[in-house]
């Protein structure tokens, strides 16, 4: 299997369970990796692989929306990636919400969705 990944995508977005989170926003980091059959083409043609620009477009689209739960955000991204690229065998989405608004010193809340 070949793995293609975008790591360290950074967004300012308005996700959160509480109204204040959806109004003020927060910083998020996002990693997405996909598995495909072993890449063995000698053609050097992007149509023989997954164009990661398309993965970024999907992530950007969903980061512009507002979700109460980052779990839901991750599932939506994973589903859209699999729909757009049917040759994908699996997809992993990792979302980090930096400095979540809880009563304590927490660097980030992290959710990983694997499909």
TIKE-350602 format. One record per residue (C-alpha): residue number from 1; residue in one letter; x, y, z. Coordinates in steps of 0.25 Angstrom, whole numbers. Each point is the difference from the previous one (the first is absolute). Last residue first. Layout:
N
[NUM 'a' [X Y Z]] ...
***
This chain:
115
[115 'x' [-49 19 31]] [114 'x' [9 5 12]] [113 'x' [-5 13 7]] [112 'x' [10 6 10]] [111 'x' [-4 11 10]] [110 'x' [9 9 8]] [109 'x' [-2 10 11]] [108 'x' [12 9 1]] [107 'x' [10 7 10]] [106 'x' [-9 -2 12]] [105 'x' [2 9 13]] [104 'x' [-13 -1 7]] [103 'x' [-14 4 0]] [102 'x' [-4 -3 -14]] [101 'x' [1 9 -13]] [100 'x' [8 -9 -9]] [99 'x' [15 6 -1]] [98 'x' [2 -5 -14]] [97 'x' [-11 -9 -7]] [96 'x' [8 -11 -7]] [95 'x' [-7 -9 -11]] [94 'x' [6 -13 -5]] [93 'x' [-7 -6 -12]] [92 'x' [4 -14 -5]] [91 'x' [-5 -5 -13]] [90 'x' [0 -14 -6]] [89 'x' [0 -8 -13]] [88 'x' [-1 12 -9]] [87 'x' [-4 -3 -14]] [86 'x' [-13 7 1]] [85 'x' [6 14 1]] [84 'x' [-11 10 2]] [83 'x' [-9 -9 8]] [82 'x' [12 -4 9]] [81 'x' [4 14 2]] [80 'x' [-14 5 3]] [79 'x' [-2 -11 10]] [78 'x' [13 3 8]] [77 'x' [-3 15 0]] [76 'x' [-14 -3 5]] [75 'x' [5 -10 11]] [74 'x' [10 10 5]] [73 'x' [-9 11 1]] [72 'x' [-10 -8 8]] [71 'x' [11 -4 9]] [70 'x' [4 14 1]] [69 'x' [-14 2 7]] [68 'x' [-9 13 -1]] [67 'x' [3 2 -15]] [66 'x' [1 13 -7]] [65 'x' [4 1 -15]] [64 'x' [13 6 -5]] [63 'x' [8 -12 5]] [62 'x' [-9 -9 -8]] [61 'x' [4 7 -13]] [60 'x' [15 1 3]] [59 'x' [0 -15 3]] [58 'x' [-6 -3 -13]] [57 'x' [9 9 -8]] [56 'x' [12 -6 7]] [55 'x' [-4 -14 -4]] [54 'x' [-1 5 -14]] [53 'x' [13 7 0]] [52 'x' [5 -14 4]] [51 'x' [-1 -5 -14]] [50 'x' [-2 -15 3]] [49 'x' [9 -9 -10]] [48 'x' [0 -5 -14]] [47 'x' [-7 13 -5]] [46 'x' [12 8 5]] [45 'x' [9 -6 -12]] [44 'x' [14 -4 2]] [43 'x' [-2 -11 -10]] [42 'x' [8 -11 8]] [41 'x' [-11 -4 8]] [40 'x' [2 -9 12]] [39 'x' [-8 6 11]] [38 'x' [-4 -11 10]] [37 'x' [-15 0 1]] [36 'x' [-5 13 8]] [35 'x' [0 4 14]] [34 'x' [-4 14 4]] [33 'x' [6 10 10]] [32 'x' [-7 13 6]] [31 'x' [6 9 11]] [30 'x' [-7 12 5]] [29 'x' [5 11 10]] [28 'x' [-11 9 6]] [27 'x' [0 14 6]] [26 'x' [-12 5 6]] [25 'x' [-13 7 -3]] [24 'x' [-7 12 8]] [23 'x' [-14 -2 -4]] [22 'x' [-1 -15 -2]] [21 'x' [8 -2 13]] [20 'x' [-9 10 7]] [19 'x' [-12 -8 -4]] [18 'x' [6 -13 7]] [17 'x' [1 -13 -7]] [16 'x' [11 5 -9]] [15 'x' [5 3 -14]] [14 'x' [3 14 -5]] [13 'x' [13 -1 -8]] [12 'x' [14 5 0]] [11 'x' [7 -10 -9]] [10 'x' [14 -7 -1]] [9 'x' [3 -12 -8]] [8 'x' [11 -7 7]] [7 'x' [1 -13 -8]] [6 'x' [-6 -3 -14]] [5 'x' [2 -15 -2]] [4 'x' [2 -10 -11]] [3 'x' [2 -15 4]] [2 'x' [3 -11 -10]] [1 'x' [-4 -14 3]] 
***
